[in-house]
């Protein structure tokens, strides 16, 4: 991808508005409903995005620029710093953290994409690979959140349920 910085920035800059919209318009009951037991609700996806926005991506970006090693991140053992706020408060926190991190991203040049670092679990990684991962991570957890919100609607679609097969956690005939 020749325009990685531009494309990643485009994706990363849209995510806060998507979450603001979701948390302002979607009822809390839907935001906090996991798609099935032991899976994250939409709100838990947002909490995770905040944790990574604070503890992972800016730290990794600085590590690449400073030539430091990168530690692995285990979301199950994260500090869970984002908990306890309202959905709108969480979306605002995410937007503020993302704005700060986009300023960091603005310092990256195409030449920097080849910078490498030793990741404690993955071995040698490049800044370009991390930038792909950051944008993909944003999209993955936003889609995951929307999938969780979809479930009560999918369950009520009757004969149309099969059209949601890629997103249905309880496909027809299994439950």
N, C-alpha and C positions, 0 to 999 in steps of 0.2 A: 504494500500500500504506500504509494508515493507521498500522499498527503496525510500521513498518520497523525501528526500533531493537530492539524486542522480538523480532521474527522473526529478524533478522540475528544477534542475540545467541544465540538458541536454536540456530541452525545452527552458529555459530562455537564454541559451548560443547560441542557434541557431537563435533566432529571429533577432538580429542585422544584421547578414549576409543576411538573407532573405530580410530585408528592404534595405540594401545596394544594393543588386542585383536589386530589383524592382526600386529603385530611379535612378540607373545608366542606366537601359536598357529600362524601360517603358516610353514612351513619357509623358510629363507633362500634355498634354490634357487628357490622360487617368487617370493619378493620381489625377487630380483635378475634375473629372467628378463624381458627385454623382449618385448613381444608380436610384434615384428618388428624387423629391423635399423633403427637410427636412431630408434627410438621409446623413450620412457622406460619403465623398469621401475617397479614399485610403489615400490621404494626411492628411485629418482630423483625420483619424484613427491613423496615425503616430504621429500627434501633440498630440493627447490624450495619446498615449503610453508614450511620452516624459513627459507630465504633471504628469502622475502617477508615472513615474520613478523618478521624482524629488520630488513630493509632497506627494505621498501616500505610496508606498511600503517601501522605506528606513525609513520613519517616523514610519510606523507601526512596522517594524522589530525592530527598536530601542525601541519603546514603550513596546513591549513584553519583551525585555531583561531588561528594566529598571523598569518594573512593572507599567507602566503608562497607562492611558486611551487612547482609540483610537477614534479620531473624524471621523465622516462620511465625505465622499468626494462627492461633487456634480459637475460633469463635466460641467454642464451648467453654473456654477458660478465660475469655475476655472479661474486662472489668465491669461490663454492663453499665457504663456510665450514663447511657441515654435513658434509662428507665425512670419512670415516675412522672413524666411530663404528659401533658395532654397531646393528642395527635397533632394539633396545630402547632403546639410548642415544639414538638419534635421536628416537624417539617421546617419550622423557622430556624431551629438549631442546625439542621442539615444544610439549609440554604446558606447560612452564615459561614459554616465550615467549608462548604464547597466554594464559596466566593474567595475565601482565603487561599484555598488550594489551586484555584484557577489562576491566581496571581503567581503562584509558584510555577505552574505549568507554562505560563507566559515567558518564563526565563529559559525554557528548553529550546534548543535549536535542532535542526535536522542532524547535525553532526553529533549531538549528544546522544542520539538514539542508539549508537553503537557502544556507548559506555557499558561496561559489564561489572557485575558484582557477584560475590559468593553468597548464595542463599542457603541458609542452614538446612533446609530440607530438599531443595531442588537442584543444588549445584550452581553452576555458572548461569546467570541470566543477564539479559540486556535491558537497558532502559526502554527500548522499543517494545520488547516483549511485555514488560510491565505496563506500558501504556495501553497495549492491546488488552491486557488482563483487566486493567482499571475500567475501561469503557465496557468491555464484555460483562464484568462483574456488576456494574450499574444496571445494565439492561437485564441481566439474568434475574437479579433480585427484584426489579420492578415488575417483570413478567411474572415471577413467582408470587408476588403480592397480588397482582391482578388475578392470577389463577385461583388464589385462595378466596378472593372476593366473588369470583364467578360461581363457586360451587353451589350455593343455594339456588341460583338461577338455573344452572344446568340441571339440577335434580328435578326442577319443575317443568322442563321442556317437553315432556311426553314423547311423542313420536319423533321430535327433532333431536332427541338426546344423542343419537349417533353422530350428528354433525359436530359434536364437541368431544369426540373420542380422544383427541390429543390432549385435552385439558381436564377431562373428567376423572376424578379420583375414585369414583365408584361406577365404572362402566356397566352398561345395561347387562343384566345376567350375572353380575358379580356382587351381590350384596343383598 
